[in-house]
Amino acid sequence: MGILAWILLGLIAGAIAKAIYPGHQGGGIFATIGLGILGALLGGYLGQVFFGSGGAAAASAGALTIPSIFFAVLGAIILIFLWGLITRRTVA
């Protein structure tokens, strides 16, 4: 695939994940792309481990297919959730 496919998959997955996940998530376009790319890696890995899915393998390879976008969005949502847990501020 190539770096452009990774960037495009990252942009699509990151934008969809931010639209689905409730609440405010900071970051601009580069944070969205990075979130989507990391989400594709995480979603692809978890999909392969739990489902043995070819769509999950495509997500970790950066392919632009519907199953790969699905797994990339799931991975990005997981990352948004984890980032929220890490950066949660307590009110004193």
N, C-alpha and C positions, 0 to 999 in steps of 0.2 A: 504494500500500500504506500506508504510514504508519510512524510511529516505533514503534508497538507490534509491528508485523510484523518490523521490523528487530531489536528487542530479543528477540522470541521466536525468530527465526531464529538470532540470535547465541547465545542460551542453549542451544539445541538443538545447534548446530554446535560450539560451544566445549566443551560437556560430552562429546559423542561423541568429539571429537578428543583431549581429555584422557584419556578412557577407553582409546582405542586406542593412543596414543603411550606407549612404555615409559618408565619412570623417574618421578621426582617433579617435578611442575611446581607451583610455588607460586601463590598468588593465590586470592582468594575468588570470590564470585559475580560481582562487577563485572568482575574480570579475565577470567573465563570469558566473560561477555557481550561484552566488548570484543574479546577474541580471536576469538570467533565472528563478530562483525560485520566486523572487518578481514579475517578469513579468507574471508567471503562476497565481499567486494570483490576480494580477491586471486584467489580461486578462480574467480570469475565472469570476471574479466579474462583470466586465463590460459586458461580454457576457451574463451572467445571467440576468442582469438588462435590457439590450437592446433587447436581442433576446430570452431569456428564454431557451437557448440551453443546451442540455445535454452534448455536447462536452465542453462547457464552464464550466459546473459543474465538469467535469472530470479534467479539467486543474487546478481548484482550489483544487481538491482532490489529485493531483499528479499522476493521471493515465497516462499510456503511450499509448495513442491512437492518431491517426492522427488529429482528431478535437481538442484534448487537446493540442497537440504540436502547432497547428495553433493559438489557442487563447493565449498560452504562449508566442509564438513569437511576436504576436501583442502587448501583454502587455509589453514585453521586449523592443520593438521598441519605444513604448510610453515613457518608462522609460529612454531610451537613449536620446530621444528628450528633455525630461524635465531636465535631468542631464546636457545636453548641454546648456540649457537656464540658469540654475542656476550657472554653472561654467564658463559662457562666460566671457572672458576677453576683456575689451575695450582697444583699442590702443589710447594712449594719444599723 
